[in-house]
């Protein structure tokens, strides 16, 4: 599943590669998938995209916005899988969930492995979708300050008991993060996944905030995680400290053995010494 760094990488590469291209034909998926959501019929999508020019892409959280000018914006959200550019004359996939052929014979294909929204909105309506409208501030925006983060914790203390992992991965409290990047954030902040946010002191809050911002920007700088692919089918260069390969191996800091637990709908990997505090 793409998280902020992968989406940011795709946006940058689309703006380097796709901007100014004219669409010859846009096609929705020919590979049925009940968890891929469209808001247009096949005919509508083809008719509305034909002859449109690709504008400047941008993103917010795990949502990517690609203008088809004039008048429309393509939205790709909460998606995992592969978003690939195909230069003229290169091989293209026989099966896809979305395919766009450009006038210069290059193409863009999307194949999702889990779920995702692939929607076309009239310009101005793209920010009114269920998961986009009223989205919280993301860690790459200037408004994501330590004061904002502290107020966010205070707000959720009033609503329900929440753990460190819950704050990172549940209900899009901090949009754009997922279980994968959360593991390294918690390790760098020296916090156990189950640590209650109600018990965080000021120093722990600051370390937690710093770990979020630092990790997100580090992964962006390295083009995403090593097990996700960019627009040119190249893997990211960020190798996670805490993932399935780390389980049973020595901690990179203290050499204790990394443990694995199932918690809040996914696997957690942590050091029982560096991240042992639950109080």
Secondary structure, DSSP 4 states (H G I P E B T S, - for coil): ---HHHHHHHHHHHHHHTTT-BEEEEEE-SS--TTEE-SS-HHHHHHHHTT-EE---EEETTEEEEEEETTEEEEEES--EEEEEE-TTS---SS-SEEEEETTS-EEEEEESS-EEEEEEETT-GGGSTTTTTPPPPTTSTT--HHHHHHHHHHHHHHS--BHHHHHHSTTTTTT--HHHHHHHHHHHT--TT-BGGG--HHHHHHHHHHHHHHHHHHHHTTSBTTSB-TTS-B-SBPPSSSTTTTTSBPTTT-PBEEEEEETTEEEEEETTTT----
